[in-house]
């Protein structure tokens, strides 16, 4: 019998964190799972720690491979997964004992393609989980989900990452991670194109460890802009399937693309190799935005002004930064 859930955990040189992370999986109240741990060429004792868990609990399966990076490790796990549902965790994540039970119940009761819970950033893996309110579900179709994703920064983070979700296997069939910056964003954009319905759950059941030696903390400003470019291009390609979108979804998509274009054009001004890639998307982004009858004329005028007069957009950014400094 195949397990109901497959949890994929890439591991690379995280001996200080991986034991607690894997233990939080072992402690799940939902028990019908397999955990595929991919030791991605670790040079510390991480691989040995993973083997300890596999020796004690046959639900853990460890694959040792030469270093292929985060995307490559996840893809290795996907290739051998047996579960009806798929979850991804990072090797320094710590999850609530009820996380997969809550995700499984939500996705089964609603018939959704994806279930999503919330997360909290912590500085220590020993930080306890705070009490949650009574469970509530928000079931969304793709149009609603797309709008929700870009409603604010917090929603954007929650929807972009892979490790706070449970995916129905059919929705991610033959969709693999690419070796790009912001690989989670790129992956979820491609998954969203297939999604009919998702369920959002009002529970914080995942702790994201903010550690000084993480990949994200070592990123330069150029890396950050490159990551945003990767997400922008993933969304840009998402528009190729515009016939599958409703008119409202398409309008929201075009507004988002215009905003992202203006932001990236400003952020990449000191990086010609990035700026050139952004500029190549200019004509289509502008044309689609201005020609959409559902986008308000006032918004078209404001965004069009910022598009044609870069100094206006620069002044707007400086004003926003000034306001932000005053608020501290």
Secondary structure, DSSP 8 states (H G I E B T S, - for coil): ---SEEEEEEESS-TTTHHHHHHHHHT-S---EEEEEEEES-SSSHHHHHHHHHHH-TTEEEEEE---HHHHHHHHHHHH---SEEEEEETT-EE-TTHHHHHHHHHHHH--SEEEEEEEEES-TT-------S--EEEEEHHHHHHHHTTSHHHHHHHH-STTEEEEGGGGTT----SSTTHHHHHHHHHHTT-SEEEEEEEEEEEEE--TTSTGGG--HHHHHHHHHHHHHHHHHHGGGGGGS-HHHHHHHHHHHHHHHHHHHHHTTT-HHHHHHHHTTHHHHHHHHHH-TTS-HHHHHHHHHHHH-HHHHHHHHHHHHHHHHHT-
